[in-house]
Amino acid sequence: MLVPIEQRFWKNTREDEQTGCWKYAGHISKQGYGRYGINRKVVLAHRYSYEYHRGTIPQDLELDHLCRTPSCIKVSHLE
């Protein structure tokens, strides 16, 4: 039985009670960013979270972590 993509993603999320960040607890890159595999392609976890909640990120823009925590995937901490 296949586990839905969203369910696999969110089970790797842990809330940091001190900062309010939702930290991705799956694979983390050397730079501290969460990495998530979808259909044999690796995506950055914060980008996946943003697009899941808000839609496509325009190609000429880059997401910024307002909390300065690269593993954070909380949408209100991304702009």
trRosetta pair geometry for C-beta under 8 A, 3 or more apart (Angstrom, degrees):
i j d omega theta_ij theta_ji phi_ij phi_ji
3 7 5.3 -116 172 85 95 120
3 8 5.1 113 111 -60 118 96
4 7 4.5 86 65 7 89 107
4 8 7.0 -160 92 -7 45 85
5 8 6.0 -60 -153 36 29 110
5 9 6.3 28 154 -20 65 109
5 38 5.8 45 -141 -123 129 102
6 9 5.6 -57 -149 36 32 113
6 10 6.2 17 163 -10 69 110
6 52 7.1 129 -114 -139 102 135
7 10 6.3 -58 -138 41 27 101
7 11 6.4 31 161 -25 62 107
8 11 6.3 -58 -151 28 25 111
8 12 7.4 15 155 -11 57 108
9 12 6.4 -77 -172 35 33 105
9 13 7.5 33 142 -33 66 107
9 36 5.9 31 -114 -149 95 148
9 45 7.4 160 -155 -137 101 92
9 48 6.5 -133 -137 130 145 139
9 49 7.9 179 162 -76 131 78
9 52 7.9 -175 103 -65 159 157
10 13 5.3 -44 -158 11 51 123
12 24 5.9 28 125 -164 103 71
12 25 5.0 -154 -178 62 70 75
12 26 3.8 6 -167 -46 153 96
12 34 7.7 141 127 -155 123 131
12 36 7.7 173 62 -102 149 106
12 45 7.9 -107 101 -124 123 140
13 22 5.1 -1 -171 176 115 102
13 23 7.1 148 -156 75 59 40
13 24 6.1 -36 -99 -103 68 51
13 25 6.7 172 -97 9 14 94
13 73 6.4 -93 -115 55 114 128
14 22 7.4 153 73 -162 32 55
14 23 5.2 -26 66 64 86 93
14 25 4.9 62 -7 -41 111 131
15 20 7.5 -27 -168 -154 95 33
15 21 7.4 162 -152 88 52 45
15 22 5.7 -30 -96 -103 67 66
15 23 7.6 152 -107 17 15 77
16 19 4.5 10 105 43 124 97
16 20 6.8 -32 79 25 82 15
16 21 4.5 16 34 55 120 89
16 22 7.8 -148 9 -77 79 19
16 23 5.6 67 -34 -17 107 115
16 69 8.0 -123 19 -158 154 170
17 20 7.8 28 -157 -71 21 44
19 67 6.3 93 170 -163 119 129
19 69 6.7 91 144 -37 158 151
19 72 7.9 -99 121 -93 130 129
20 67 7.8 -147 74 -105 89 140
20 74 7.1 9 135 -49 80 178
20 77 7.7 161 106 -64 97 122
21 67 5.5 163 -85 140 109 165
21 69 5.0 -24 -115 68 157 156
21 71 7.7 80 155 88 133 79
21 72 4.0 -86 -155 -110 112 113
21 74 5.8 -144 -148 0 47 126
21 77 6.3 26 -114 -50 76 169
22 49 7.7 160 89 -138 129 156
22 72 6.2 96 58 -157 56 69
22 73 5.1 -72 96 63 104 78
22 74 4.1 129 14 -61 100 87
22 77 7.9 -174 24 17 82 131
23 34 7.9 155 178 -57 57 125
23 69 7.0 -76 -96 151 94 131
23 71 4.7 35 -152 117 85 112
23 72 6.0 -46 -90 -89 59 55
23 73 7.5 117 -134 8 14 85
24 28 7.1 150 95 -85 97 87
24 34 2.9 8 85 -90 151 154
24 36 7.4 -100 -160 -54 140 107
24 45 4.1 52 -90 128 163 166
24 46 7.5 -115 -21 -52 132 69
24 71 5.0 -134 43 -175 82 84
24 72 7.7 -173 -6 -99 82 7
24 73 5.1 79 -51 -26 100 124
25 34 8.0 -12 -4 -112 20 120
25 71 8.0 74 -68 173 43 130
26 34 6.0 79 55 -158 91 102
26 35 7.2 -120 104 68 107 54
26 36 6.1 79 74 -93 153 78
26 45 7.0 154 46 -80 114 138
27 34 7.1 109 79 -161 56 60
27 35 4.6 -51 97 64 108 96
27 36 7.4 170 45 -75 98 40
28 32 6.2 -15 180 -148 111 33
28 33 6.9 155 -156 77 66 28
28 34 5.9 -41 -100 -95 68 52
28 35 7.1 159 -108 9 16 86
28 71 5.9 -25 -119 -99 117 120
29 32 6.7 -38 72 28 78 21
29 33 4.8 3 31 55 117 82
29 34 7.8 -124 -1 -56 84 5
29 35 5.5 94 -48 -35 93 118
31 70 6.3 -141 131 -169 81 166
32 69 7.9 -120 153 -177 128 52
32 70 3.6 99 105 63 106 135
32 71 5.7 -97 166 -38 80 88
33 44 5.4 -34 163 -143 129 105
33 45 7.0 174 168 30 76 90
33 46 6.8 -86 -150 5 96 111
33 70 4.7 -84 -73 165 64 110
33 71 6.6 180 -128 -83 24 54
34 44 6.8 103 77 -172 65 59
34 45 3.0 -21 97 17 118 140
34 46 6.6 124 43 -28 102 74
34 70 7.9 170 -9 135 66 77
34 71 5.2 93 -42 -143 93 72
34 73 6.4 -38 34 -56 147 116
35 42 5.3 0 -177 -173 108 112
35 43 7.4 154 -156 77 60 33
35 44 6.4 -44 -102 -107 60 47
35 45 6.5 -91 -52 -28 12 92
36 42 7.1 142 72 -154 33 61
36 43 5.5 -31 67 65 87 83
36 44 7.6 52 20 157 87 8
36 45 4.9 104 -22 -86 114 79
36 48 5.6 -47 55 -5 141 159
37 40 7.0 8 -173 -106 104 17
37 41 7.0 147 -153 72 62 34
37 42 5.5 -35 -93 -94 69 65
37 43 7.8 148 -100 17 20 73
38 41 5.7 -31 72 64 72 87
38 43 5.8 -2 17 4 113 120
38 48 7.4 151 -29 -112 137 132
43 47 6.0 -118 170 77 100 114
43 48 5.1 105 114 -59 128 107
44 47 4.4 75 73 9 97 110
44 48 6.9 -172 89 -11 48 85
45 48 5.6 -53 -147 35 34 113
45 49 6.3 35 156 -20 67 105
45 71 7.4 20 65 -156 135 58
45 73 5.1 -73 137 -85 100 128
46 49 5.7 -50 -146 36 33 113
46 50 6.3 35 154 -20 64 105
46 63 6.1 -175 127 114 114 150
46 65 6.9 -67 -140 -79 160 101
46 70 7.6 -109 -26 -176 141 51
46 72 6.7 49 -98 89 116 56
46 73 5.0 -144 -98 -108 59 67
46 78 6.0 159 -180 -92 107 137
47 50 5.7 -53 -146 36 31 111
47 51 6.3 23 158 -12 65 109
47 57 6.4 -75 -148 -6 92 147
47 63 6.3 -165 -90 2 74 146
48 51 6.1 -62 -146 43 27 104
48 52 6.1 33 154 -27 64 109
48 73 7.6 -21 68 -144 86 125
49 52 5.6 -53 -146 32 28 116
49 53 6.5 7 162 -2 63 111
49 73 3.8 139 -29 180 159 101
49 74 7.5 -42 152 -55 149 10
49 75 6.1 -145 143 -67 101 81
49 78 7.4 141 93 -5 109 152
50 53 6.4 -73 -151 47 25 97
50 54 5.6 -39 178 37 67 114
50 57 6.2 47 111 -65 130 113
50 63 5.9 -141 -37 -104 164 142
50 75 6.0 137 -105 -120 58 85
50 78 5.2 -102 -86 111 115 153
51 54 6.9 -74 -110 61 21 72
51 55 6.4 -39 -148 140 59 13
51 56 6.0 34 -130 -95 102 35
51 57 6.2 -80 -74 -20 95 89
53 75 4.5 -65 71 -84 158 153
54 75 6.4 150 -28 -154 112 128
57 61 6.1 -127 175 79 87 104
57 63 6.4 -64 -128 -50 145 100
58 61 4.6 66 71 11 95 111
63 78 5.2 -13 -168 -167 114 109
63 79 7.2 143 -152 74 65 26
64 78 7.0 145 70 -155 45 57
64 79 5.4 -26 58 65 97 77
65 68 5.7 145 107 -80 106 17
65 69 5.9 -140 168 52 140 48
65 70 6.2 -134 -16 -90 161 38
65 72 5.7 117 -145 57 120 115
65 77 6.1 10 -157 143 70 99
65 78 6.3 -30 -100 -97 51 69
66 77 5.1 -140 49 -165 94 58
66 78 7.0 -142 -1 -74 90 17
66 79 6.0 60 -50 2 110 107
67 72 5.3 40 65 6 134 172
67 74 7.6 54 -8 54 144 116
67 77 4.4 -19 -12 -156 115 125
69 72 4.0 81 88 -25 106 115
69 77 7.4 -19 46 162 101 147
72 77 5.1 -52 141 99 136 150
72 78 7.7 -175 111 -55 100 90
73 78 7.9 -8 -158 -37 34 131
74 77 4.3 65 79 10 100 112
74 78 7.2 170 89 -12 52 90
75 78 5.7 -66 -149 38 38 108
